[in-house]
């Protein structure tokens, strides 16, 4: 007699669980309910559910960014179950209705991802000029094409890019985490390449240079950029300011050595997502602050622009708009050396919002409206603080329906994001080249 787990003997309405799951109609109904729940979680902004927010975020994230794949999968499943005759039962009909509802909701999410291209272009034109593309070097204008390659988002986890090579685990300091990778064009141009400086996220406690920022780095490296991805010391073993000190140490290494790899040390754009968005912003706003550069106080740690994704920008008032996660308690217990009232100046120093100043480099802040891990209200306050003080452009793209970490793998939204960021950094690089020509022009 075959073994039968006790759970199968549980009865509900006169049927065992085995009977329920062996019924095609009931199985189809169950799958349709799951699909509707996933679509619902992805369609609405949910924050105030405590630590349940983390699994919620994960399911919402993959549903939003892979909506087309969910549509395809649900359609195939529905066709198969219908061929098995499930529509002859009430459960099958209900499952079919729920599946249709889910497909409609997923289609809306997919269209929302496509529409972000228009929003990005409006942001760029508003802050630069409607004809800003013509301000980019004609030799590099080809890199800003807005036509996206569908092969990318149809293969979301394929990070390989033809024409890009990767130099791994180059040491920039003495700690085991003081290593970086360089992504460069397989054929380096004669002139030095502009540089992208990528800082990974992970709540300051996890993560590596190998798993974040890959679509952007490969995209730019295939277009004549050198991209540097760094590791840094992690909490709780290492408390702030260790993270930003390491980012600055790596940047100082880049300024000293990147020309050996074909890069332009005078033009570096900082970027990163989540904790990396926080650190890249803080890096851009704390250029050459000697107290954050122990042992390399004289090194140049300035950057020419910053593109933070879904960052945390305010350690002081991080709970002002949302009680979804106790961010202050988490920071005090894991990231910061002491609580806010014990070292208020250090907490202020760690907050990019508090560090906004008139000489801040150009910023392009990107955040999702449905972000459940780094709230969008904090990004808005950060942008407002920058715009109130900075003399340089501060662009802000709030992506309707986007979750946290939306650009880690290829999706429709990711591909449009790559185009927008490429246009932003190429515009800055064009302005840099023009100023360099004026500076280098011989005096008569």
Beta strands, then each sheet from edge to edge (+ up, - down):
strand 1: 11-12
strand 2: 15-16
strand 3: 164-171
strand 4: 179-185
strand 5: 193-199
strand 6: 226-230
strand 7: 263-273
strand 8: 305-309
strand 9: 363-368
strand 10: 394-399
sheet 1: 1+ 2-
sheet 2: 3+ 4- 6+ 5+ 7+ 8+
sheet 3: 9+ 10+
end
